[in-house]
């Protein structure tokens, strides 16, 4: 065995282990290597000059200024059967500088997770589970949002659904039928009948100040109620 002379100070070392018998199979799982020229998402993947981006607006009642969330995607294996679109980076822009530090930190962490590769959909559940100790707010349409971070999670979820990384939750046939039946039942119970829609009096009749019925018509030059008989002419 040949002797090796070490001139520098040893700072760290590791023991080289023999390669296992299934080394070729393990190497095939290495994201740095390609199989059949297929490129997988990995943190060492260089950023292209141009990325595909989508911008989402978040307007909350807890702030006077809106937030604009831009998610840029990278297109891997373009033009092949392995083509896929993966999120690469996130930017958040707002005129409100009160939360500038955590916005920058959050975008860097999320972007780093995206570039790491693998299953990044767990970010959605993690962000949606953040609750504001001061209380959440209601979105237009009646949906409760526990925090601004949670709404960011919903935005990322919608984006991942649009590029095919997440499936949109859909009801089956029986669930849709049950929802339709319950909706119709509720609307039938709470439906308010317009007092003027089923009137037995002539169309265009005015409201009577005595019986509060739309039954006042002009007869012989005098306003007369066809419901209670009240007349301005005595």
Secondary structure as the mmCIF struct_conf table of DSSP 4:
data_model
#
loop_
_struct_conf.conf_type_id
_struct_conf.id
_struct_conf.beg_label_comp_id
_struct_conf.beg_label_asym_id
_struct_conf.beg_label_seq_id
_struct_conf.end_label_comp_id
_struct_conf.end_label_asym_id
_struct_conf.end_label_seq_id
BEND BEND1 UNK A 8 UNK A 8
HELX_LH_PP_P HELX_LH_PP_P1 UNK A 9 UNK A 10
HELX_LH_PP_P HELX_LH_PP_P2 UNK A 15 UNK A 20
TURN_TY1_P TURN_TY1_P1 UNK A 21 UNK A 22
HELX_RH_AL_P HELX_RH_AL_P1 UNK A 23 UNK A 28
TURN_TY1_P TURN_TY1_P2 UNK A 29 UNK A 29
TURN_TY1_P TURN_TY1_P3 UNK A 31 UNK A 32
BEND BEND2 UNK A 33 UNK A 33
STRN STRN1 UNK A 35 UNK A 35
TURN_TY1_P TURN_TY1_P4 UNK A 36 UNK A 37
STRN STRN2 UNK A 38 UNK A 38
TURN_TY1_P TURN_TY1_P5 UNK A 43 UNK A 44
HELX_LH_PP_P HELX_LH_PP_P3 UNK A 45 UNK A 48
BEND BEND3 UNK A 49 UNK A 49
STRN STRN3 UNK A 52 UNK A 58
TURN_TY1_P TURN_TY1_P6 UNK A 61 UNK A 62
BEND BEND4 UNK A 64 UNK A 65
STRN STRN4 UNK A 67 UNK A 76
BEND BEND5 UNK A 77 UNK A 77
TURN_TY1_P TURN_TY1_P7 UNK A 78 UNK A 79
BEND BEND6 UNK A 80 UNK A 80
TURN_TY1_P TURN_TY1_P8 UNK A 81 UNK A 82
STRN STRN5 UNK A 84 UNK A 94
BEND BEND7 UNK A 95 UNK A 95
TURN_TY1_P TURN_TY1_P9 UNK A 98 UNK A 99
HELX_RH_AL_P HELX_RH_AL_P2 UNK A 100 UNK A 116
BEND BEND8 UNK A 118 UNK A 118
TURN_TY1_P TURN_TY1_P10 UNK A 121 UNK A 121
HELX_RH_AL_P HELX_RH_AL_P3 UNK A 122 UNK A 128
TURN_TY1_P TURN_TY1_P11 UNK A 129 UNK A 129
TURN_TY1_P TURN_TY1_P12 UNK A 133 UNK A 134
STRN STRN6 UNK A 137 UNK A 138
HELX_LH_PP_P HELX_LH_PP_P4 UNK A 139 UNK A 139
TURN_TY1_P TURN_TY1_P13 UNK A 140 UNK A 141
BEND BEND9 UNK A 142 UNK A 142
STRN STRN7 UNK A 144 UNK A 145
BEND BEND10 UNK A 146 UNK A 146
HELX_RH_AL_P HELX_RH_AL_P4 UNK A 148 UNK A 162
TURN_TY1_P TURN_TY1_P14 UNK A 163 UNK A 164
BEND BEND11 UNK A 165 UNK A 166
HELX_LH_PP_P HELX_LH_PP_P5 UNK A 167 UNK A 169
HELX_RH_AL_P HELX_RH_AL_P5 UNK A 173 UNK A 190
HELX_LH_PP_P HELX_LH_PP_P6 UNK A 191 UNK A 194
TURN_TY1_P TURN_TY1_P15 UNK A 195 UNK A 198
BEND BEND12 UNK A 200 UNK A 201
TURN_TY1_P TURN_TY1_P16 UNK A 203 UNK A 204
HELX_LH_PP_P HELX_LH_PP_P7 UNK A 205 UNK A 205
STRN STRN8 UNK A 206 UNK A 207
HELX_LH_PP_P HELX_LH_PP_P8 UNK A 208 UNK A 208
TURN_TY1_P TURN_TY1_P17 UNK A 209 UNK A 211
STRN STRN9 UNK A 214 UNK A 219
TURN_TY1_P TURN_TY1_P18 UNK A 220 UNK A 221
STRN STRN10 UNK A 222 UNK A 225
TURN_TY1_P TURN_TY1_P19 UNK A 226 UNK A 228
STRN STRN11 UNK A 231 UNK A 231
TURN_TY1_P TURN_TY1_P20 UNK A 232 UNK A 233
#
